[in-house]
Amino acid sequence: MNSMWFEILLIVLLILLNGGLALSELALVSARKARLEKLAKEGDSKSRLALELAESPDSFLSAIQIGITFIGILAGAYGGATVAKMLSEYLVVFPLLAPYGKTIAFAVVVITITYLSVVIGELVPKRLALNNPEKLARLVAGPIKRLSRLTHPLVLLLSGSTNLMLHLFHVKPSTEPTVTEEEIKLLIDQGTQAGTFQEFEQDTIERVFRLADRKVAYLMTHRADIVWLDVNESQAETKRKIAEHKYSFYPIVQDSMDNVVGVMRAKELLALTMEGKPINLKEICRKPLYVSETTPAVKVMELFKKSGMHIALVVDEYGEILGLVTFDDILRSVFEDIEDAPAGEKEIMEREDGSWLVAGSLPLDEFMDYMEVGEIDEEDQMGMNTVGGFVMAQIGTVPTEGQRFEWRGLKCEVVDMDGRRVDKILVSRIEN
């Protein structure tokens, strides 16, 4: 009797040990690295060790798997060979059960061990690990590190055998990222539905992702809209322009935008003009920063940071200036909704009849998202970055007011031209 209870106690301890390994595995894998890094920087040695394990999971995951497998074998051996045999001996006293004693005992032991292994050895520990992964990761980091060292020779043997088998079957390691952008977006969307994130937070995060793919040509102020200061104009005219337009930066040119000599911050210019001394714009301006129209917006932000400049001139492949972009332009593309602008500056304005008045300067991808018509293919886009450019590409020439075309269930009409530039279009959905 005592022997049987000893065997049962040993099986329970093995199952509890299995649960500890399962808890350790999930805690270390699911712990937030940012949180562990913060604690490690504050001098917490346990967090530093947990972070070390989390950054190279192969070794400790293999060690844990070896431990779980070894425990499963021991629990099965003791349960099947020892406890089941002892239990069958007690069933002999029941005449009806005696012929089937071994079978019943084996079934009872297998079902009981399986139940305890699943609940105590897997489900409960993993639920605990998910509830507080960082705290538990710090707690188990030391023991798991020692287990990794103890099983290191066996891990090397098993890893080598695994790699050899994969090589024989011509299986190459995956080069895909462990987490994709689409998976992160899906998680954020689920978090919004669950109430963890607010809708504006989700929208901002998605705009940040889009920024990585967006070319600076989408965000620039076009050449025709640039307000510049001429080195040959009077100080009074310079002050008037700065006071009227209230921009943070201005290009400094000589006669026209074809001859840019530099850029200048508005507040620096105002400070100098207030002194009343003669100002030579050509001498005090800074050397301009040039970027290609195809440069990603994120790359431009990096250039701003390195150069200390917050304004860049955008050029085409021939070096001709197409426009300019500032640090504020890029930030607005992330944090400012196209419907949040003042009424006179909205790039999309919905009218009472359900149609929309759209600015020609609106980035084309924002228009596509707003109208929910899917992504535009290269054939339709024809290299255009704005709604105005897209309209010209669809019509095939410089349009005139009143010209119309239909595209993907939308009816578009040019309602205002600014010279040869499309200023406003009227968009409505075509009813089936």
C-alpha positions as CSV (number, residue, x, y, z in Angstrom):
1,M,0.0,0.0,0.0
2,N,2.7,2.4,1.0
3,S,4.6,1.6,-2.2
4,M,1.5,2.4,-4.3
5,W,1.0,5.8,-2.6
6,F,4.7,6.6,-3.1
7,E,4.3,5.9,-6.8
8,I,1.2,8.1,-7.0
9,L,3.0,10.9,-5.2
10,L,5.9,10.6,-7.6
11,I,3.6,10.8,-10.7
12,V,1.9,13.9,-9.2
13,L,5.3,15.5,-8.6
14,L,6.3,14.8,-12.2
15,I,3.1,16.3,-13.5
16,L,3.7,19.4,-11.3
17,L,7.3,19.6,-12.7
18,N,5.9,19.4,-16.2
19,G,3.6,22.3,-15.4
20,G,6.5,24.3,-14.2
21,L,8.3,23.8,-17.5
22,A,5.2,24.6,-19.5
23,L,4.7,27.8,-17.4
24,S,8.4,28.8,-17.9
25,E,8.2,28.2,-21.7
26,L,5.2,30.4,-22.3
27,A,6.3,33.1,-19.8
28,L,9.7,33.6,-21.4
29,V,8.2,33.5,-24.9
30,S,5.3,35.9,-24.3
31,A,7.0,38.4,-21.9
32,R,7.2,41.9,-23.4
33,K,10.8,42.6,-24.2
34,A,10.3,46.4,-23.8
35,R,9.2,45.8,-20.2
36,L,12.2,43.5,-19.5
37,E,14.6,46.0,-21.0
38,K,13.3,48.8,-18.8
39,L,13.7,46.6,-15.7
40,A,17.2,45.5,-16.8
41,K,18.3,49.1,-17.3
42,E,17.1,49.8,-13.8
43,G,19.6,47.1,-12.6
44,D,17.3,44.1,-12.2
45,S,19.5,41.1,-12.8
46,K,16.6,38.7,-13.1
47,S,15.1,40.7,-15.9
48,R,18.5,40.9,-17.7
49,L,18.7,37.1,-17.5
50,A,15.1,36.7,-18.7
51,L,15.8,39.1,-21.6
52,E,18.9,37.1,-22.5
53,L,16.9,33.9,-22.7
54,A,14.0,35.6,-24.6
55,E,16.4,37.0,-27.3
56,S,17.9,33.5,-28.0
57,P,15.0,31.1,-27.4
58,D,16.4,28.1,-29.3
59,S,18.6,26.8,-26.5
60,F,16.1,27.1,-23.6
61,L,13.1,25.9,-25.7
62,S,15.1,22.7,-26.6
63,A,16.1,22.2,-23.0
64,I,12.4,22.6,-21.8
65,Q,11.3,20.2,-24.5
66,I,13.8,17.6,-23.4
67,G,12.6,18.0,-19.8
68,I,8.9,17.7,-20.7
69,T,9.6,14.6,-22.9
70,F,11.7,13.0,-20.1
71,I,9.0,13.7,-17.5
72,G,6.3,12.2,-19.9
73,I,8.3,9.0,-20.3
74,L,8.8,8.6,-16.5
75,A,5.2,9.4,-15.7
76,G,4.0,6.8,-18.3
77,A,6.5,4.2,-17.1
78,Y,5.5,4.5,-13.4
79,G,1.8,4.8,-14.2
80,G,1.6,1.9,-16.7
81,A,4.0,-0.5,-15.2
82,T,3.6,0.1,-11.5
83,V,0.4,1.9,-10.4
84,A,-1.7,0.0,-12.9
85,K,-0.4,-3.3,-11.7
86,M,-1.0,-2.5,-8.1
87,L,-4.5,-1.2,-8.9
88,S,-5.4,-4.4,-10.8
89,E,-4.4,-6.5,-7.7
90,Y,-7.1,-4.6,-5.6
91,L,-9.7,-5.3,-8.3
92,V,-9.3,-9.1,-7.9
93,V,-11.5,-9.0,-4.8
94,F,-14.5,-8.1,-7.0
95,P,-15.6,-11.2,-8.8
96,L,-17.3,-9.3,-11.7
97,L,-14.2,-7.1,-12.3
98,A,-11.5,-9.7,-11.7
99,P,-11.4,-11.0,-15.3
100,Y,-10.9,-7.5,-16.6
101,G,-8.8,-6.1,-13.7
102,K,-5.7,-5.4,-15.7
103,T,-7.6,-3.6,-18.5
104,I,-9.7,-1.5,-16.2
105,A,-6.7,-0.6,-14.0
106,F,-4.7,0.4,-17.1
107,A,-7.6,2.5,-18.5
108,V,-8.2,4.3,-15.1
109,V,-4.5,5.1,-14.8
110,V,-4.1,6.4,-18.3
111,I,-7.2,8.6,-18.1
112,T,-6.3,10.0,-14.7
113,I,-2.7,10.7,-15.7
114,T,-3.8,12.3,-19.0
115,Y,-6.4,14.5,-17.3
116,L,-3.9,15.7,-14.6
117,S,-1.2,16.2,-17.3
118,V,-3.5,18.4,-19.4
119,V,-5.0,20.4,-16.6
120,I,-2.2,20.7,-14.1
121,G,0.7,20.1,-16.4
122,E,-0.4,22.4,-19.3
123,L,-3.6,24.5,-19.1
124,V,-3.3,26.0,-15.7
125,P,0.4,26.9,-15.9
126,K,0.0,28.4,-19.3
127,R,-3.0,30.5,-18.2
128,L,-0.9,31.7,-15.3
129,A,2.0,32.5,-17.6
130,L,-0.3,34.6,-19.9
131,N,-1.7,36.6,-17.0
132,N,1.7,37.8,-15.7
133,P,4.4,36.8,-18.2
134,E,7.1,39.4,-17.1
135,K,6.9,38.6,-13.4
136,L,7.0,34.8,-14.0
137,A,9.7,35.1,-16.6
138,R,12.0,36.9,-14.1
139,L,11.1,34.1,-11.5
140,V,12.0,31.2,-13.8
141,A,14.9,32.7,-15.7
142,G,17.5,31.3,-13.2
143,P,16.4,27.7,-13.1
144,I,15.8,27.6,-16.9
145,K,19.3,29.0,-17.5
146,R,20.8,26.2,-15.3
147,L,18.6,23.6,-17.1
148,S,19.9,24.9,-20.5
149,R,23.5,24.5,-19.3
150,L,22.9,21.0,-18.0
151,T,21.2,19.8,-21.2
152,H,23.5,21.7,-23.6
153,P,25.4,18.7,-24.9
154,L,22.1,16.9,-25.6
155,V,20.6,20.0,-27.2
156,L,23.6,20.2,-29.5
157,L,23.2,16.6,-30.5
158,L,19.4,16.9,-31.1
159,S,19.8,20.2,-33.0
160,G,22.5,18.7,-35.2
161,S,20.3,15.7,-35.9
162,T,17.4,17.9,-36.7
163,N,19.4,20.1,-39.1
164,L,20.8,17.0,-40.8
165,M,17.3,15.6,-41.4
166,L,16.1,18.9,-42.8
167,H,19.1,19.1,-45.1
168,L,18.4,15.6,-46.4
169,F,14.8,16.6,-47.2
170,H,16.1,19.9,-48.8
171,V,14.2,22.1,-46.3
172,K,15.7,25.5,-46.1
173,P,15.3,27.9,-43.1
174,S,12.5,30.4,-43.5
175,T,13.5,33.9,-44.4
176,E,10.1,35.4,-43.7
177,P,9.8,37.8,-40.7
178,T,8.4,36.2,-37.5
179,V,5.8,39.0,-37.3
180,T,4.4,40.8,-40.4
181,E,2.9,44.2,-40.8
182,E,-0.5,42.7,-41.6
183,E,-0.4,40.5,-38.4
184,I,0.3,43.6,-36.3
185,K,-2.6,45.5,-38.0
186,L,-4.9,42.6,-37.4
187,L,-3.9,42.5,-33.7
188,I,-4.5,46.3,-33.4
189,D,-7.9,45.9,-35.1
190,Q,-8.8,43.1,-32.6
191,G,-7.6,45.4,-29.8
192,T,-9.8,48.2,-31.0
193,Q,-12.8,45.9,-31.1
194,A,-12.0,44.7,-27.6
195,G,-11.7,48.3,-26.3
196,T,-7.9,48.2,-25.6
197,F,-7.2,50.8,-28.3
198,Q,-9.4,53.7,-29.4
199,E,-10.2,54.2,-33.1
200,F,-8.0,57.3,-33.5
201,E,-5.1,55.3,-32.0
202,Q,-5.6,52.5,-34.5
203,D,-5.9,55.1,-37.4
204,T,-2.6,56.8,-36.3
205,I,-0.7,53.5,-36.1
206,E,-1.9,52.5,-39.6
207,R,-0.8,55.9,-40.9
208,V,2.6,55.3,-39.4
209,F,2.8,52.0,-41.3
210,R,1.7,53.7,-44.5
211,L,4.4,56.4,-44.0
212,A,7.0,53.7,-44.5
213,D,5.7,53.0,-48.0
214,R,4.7,56.6,-49.0
215,K,7.0,58.6,-51.3
216,V,7.8,62.2,-50.4
217,A,6.1,63.3,-53.6
218,Y,2.8,62.5,-51.9
219,L,3.5,64.9,-49.1
220,M,5.3,67.8,-50.7
221,T,4.0,71.3,-51.4
222,H,4.0,71.6,-55.2
223,R,6.3,74.1,-56.9
224,A,3.4,76.2,-58.1
225,D,2.3,76.7,-54.4
226,I,5.7,77.5,-52.9
227,V,6.1,80.9,-51.4
228,W,9.8,82.0,-51.8
229,L,11.9,84.9,-50.9
230,D,14.1,86.6,-53.6
231,V,17.5,87.9,-52.7
232,N,16.8,91.0,-54.9
233,E,13.6,92.1,-53.2
234,S,13.4,94.7,-50.5
235,Q,13.4,94.0,-46.8
236,A,9.9,95.4,-46.6
237,E,8.7,92.9,-49.2
238,T,10.4,90.1,-47.3
239,K,8.7,91.1,-44.1
240,R,5.3,91.3,-45.8
241,K,5.6,87.8,-47.3
242,I,6.6,86.3,-43.9
243,A,3.7,88.1,-42.1
244,E,1.2,87.2,-44.7
245,H,1.9,83.5,-45.2
246,K,3.3,82.6,-41.7
247,Y,5.3,79.6,-42.9
248,S,8.2,78.2,-40.7
249,F,10.7,78.0,-43.6
250,Y,11.2,79.8,-46.9
251,P,13.4,78.9,-49.9
252,I,15.7,81.7,-50.8
253,V,16.0,82.2,-54.6
254,Q,17.5,84.5,-57.1
255,D,14.9,85.6,-59.6
256,S,13.0,82.3,-59.7
257,M,12.7,78.7,-58.3
258,D,15.1,77.6,-61.0
259,N,17.9,79.3,-59.1
260,V,17.6,78.4,-55.4
261,V,20.5,79.7,-53.3
262,G,19.4,78.4,-49.9
263,V,16.7,78.1,-47.2
264,M,15.9,80.2,-44.1
265,R,13.9,79.8,-41.0
266,A,11.2,82.5,-40.7
267,K,11.8,83.4,-37.1
268,E,15.5,84.0,-37.8
269,L,14.6,86.3,-40.7
270,L,12.1,88.2,-38.6
271,A,14.7,88.7,-35.8
272,L,17.2,90.1,-38.2
273,T,14.6,92.4,-39.9
274,M,13.6,93.8,-36.5
275,E,17.1,95.0,-35.9
276,G,16.7,97.3,-38.9
277,K,20.1,96.5,-40.4
278,P,20.5,95.7,-44.1
279,I,20.2,91.9,-44.7
280,N,21.9,90.0,-47.5
281,L,19.7,86.8,-47.8
282,K,22.3,85.1,-50.0
283,E,24.9,85.3,-47.3
284,I,22.9,84.3,-44.3
285,C,20.8,81.5,-45.8
286,R,21.6,77.8,-45.3
287,K,22.5,75.3,-47.9
288,P,19.4,73.5,-49.1
289,L,18.8,69.8,-48.7
290,Y,17.7,68.0,-51.8
291,V,15.7,64.7,-52.0
292,S,14.4,62.7,-54.8
293,E,10.6,62.5,-55.4
294,T,10.8,58.8,-54.9
295,T,12.5,58.9,-51.5
296,P,10.3,57.3,-48.8
297,A,9.0,59.8,-46.2
298,V,10.6,57.8,-43.4
299,K,14.0,58.2,-45.1
300,V,13.4,62.0,-45.4
301,M,12.8,62.1,-41.6
302,E,16.1,60.4,-41.0
303,L,17.8,63.0,-43.3
304,F,16.2,65.8,-41.3
305,K,17.5,64.3,-38.1
306,K,21.1,63.9,-39.4
307,S,21.3,67.3,-41.1
308,G,19.4,69.4,-38.5
309,M,17.3,70.8,-41.3
310,H,13.5,70.6,-41.3
311,I,12.9,71.5,-44.9
312,A,14.0,69.8,-48.2
313,L,13.6,70.6,-51.9
314,V,12.1,67.7,-53.9
315,V,13.7,67.1,-57.3
316,D,13.0,64.8,-60.2
317,E,15.5,62.6,-62.1
318,Y,16.7,65.6,-64.0
319,G,17.3,67.7,-61.0
320,E,14.4,70.0,-61.6
321,I,12.7,71.2,-58.5
322,L,9.2,69.8,-58.1
323,G,8.3,71.1,-54.7
324,L,9.4,71.2,-51.1
325,V,8.6,69.1,-48.0
326,T,9.0,70.0,-44.3
327,F,9.0,68.0,-41.1
328,D,5.6,69.3,-40.3
329,D,4.2,68.0,-43.6
330,I,5.3,64.5,-42.7
331,L,3.9,64.8,-39.1
332,R,0.5,66.0,-40.4
333,S,0.2,63.0,-42.7
334,V,0.3,60.8,-39.5
335,F,-1.6,62.9,-37.0
336,E,-4.0,65.1,-38.9
337,D,-7.2,63.6,-40.4
338,I,-8.2,65.0,-43.8
339,E,-11.6,66.0,-42.3
340,D,-10.1,67.8,-39.3
341,A,-8.8,70.8,-41.2
342,P,-10.7,74.2,-41.1
343,A,-13.7,74.3,-43.4
344,G,-11.9,76.3,-46.1
345,E,-9.0,74.0,-46.1
346,K,-10.6,70.5,-46.1
347,E,-9.2,68.3,-48.8
348,I,-12.4,66.2,-48.8
349,M,-15.7,67.9,-48.0
350,E,-18.9,65.8,-48.1
351,R,-21.9,67.7,-49.4
352,E,-25.6,67.4,-48.5
353,D,-26.4,65.4,-51.6
354,G,-23.9,62.7,-50.7
355,S,-21.2,63.8,-53.2
356,W,-17.7,65.0,-52.2
357,L,-15.7,68.0,-53.2
358,V,-12.1,66.8,-53.4
359,A,-8.9,69.0,-53.5
360,G,-6.6,68.2,-56.4
361,S,-3.6,68.3,-54.0
362,L,-5.0,65.4,-51.9
363,P,-2.5,62.4,-51.9
364,L,-4.0,59.7,-54.1
365,D,-3.6,56.9,-51.6
366,E,-5.6,58.8,-49.0
367,F,-8.4,59.4,-51.6
368,M,-8.4,55.6,-52.3
369,D,-8.7,54.8,-48.6
370,Y,-11.4,57.4,-48.0
371,M,-13.6,56.3,-51.0
372,E,-12.9,52.6,-50.1
373,V,-12.3,51.5,-53.7
374,G,-9.2,49.3,-53.0
375,E,-5.6,49.9,-54.0
376,I,-4.8,51.5,-57.3
377,D,-2.7,49.6,-59.8
378,E,0.3,51.1,-61.6
379,E,-1.5,51.1,-64.9
380,D,-4.3,53.4,-63.6
381,Q,-1.9,55.5,-61.4
382,M,0.5,56.2,-64.3
383,G,3.1,57.6,-61.9
384,M,0.8,60.2,-60.4
385,N,0.8,61.0,-56.7
386,T,-2.2,63.4,-56.2
387,V,-5.8,63.4,-57.2
388,G,-5.2,66.2,-59.6
389,G,-2.4,64.3,-61.4
390,F,-4.6,61.2,-61.5
391,V,-7.5,63.2,-63.1
392,M,-5.1,64.5,-65.8
393,A,-3.9,60.9,-66.4
394,Q,-7.4,59.6,-66.8
395,I,-8.5,62.4,-69.1
396,G,-5.3,62.3,-71.1
397,T,-4.7,66.0,-71.3
398,V,-4.9,69.2,-69.3
399,P,-8.6,69.2,-68.4
400,T,-11.1,72.0,-68.6
401,E,-13.9,72.8,-66.0
402,G,-16.9,70.5,-66.6
403,Q,-15.0,67.5,-68.0
404,R,-16.0,64.2,-66.5
405,F,-15.0,60.5,-66.4
406,E,-16.0,57.4,-64.6
407,W,-13.8,55.0,-62.7
408,R,-14.5,52.1,-60.3
409,G,-18.1,53.1,-59.7
410,L,-17.2,56.8,-59.1
411,K,-18.2,59.7,-61.3
412,C,-15.6,62.5,-61.3
413,E,-16.1,66.0,-62.6
414,V,-13.5,68.8,-62.8
415,V,-15.2,71.8,-61.2
416,D,-12.2,74.2,-60.7
417,M,-8.9,74.8,-62.4
418,D,-6.0,76.9,-61.2
419,G,-4.2,77.6,-64.4
420,R,-3.2,74.2,-65.7
421,R,-3.6,72.6,-62.3
422,V,-6.7,70.7,-61.2
423,D,-7.8,72.5,-58.0
424,K,-11.1,70.8,-57.2
425,I,-13.1,67.8,-58.5
426,L,-16.6,66.7,-57.6
427,V,-17.0,63.0,-56.9
428,S,-20.2,60.9,-56.6
429,R,-21.0,57.2,-56.5
430,I,-22.7,55.7,-59.6
431,E,-25.9,54.0,-58.5
432,N,-26.5,50.5,-59.8
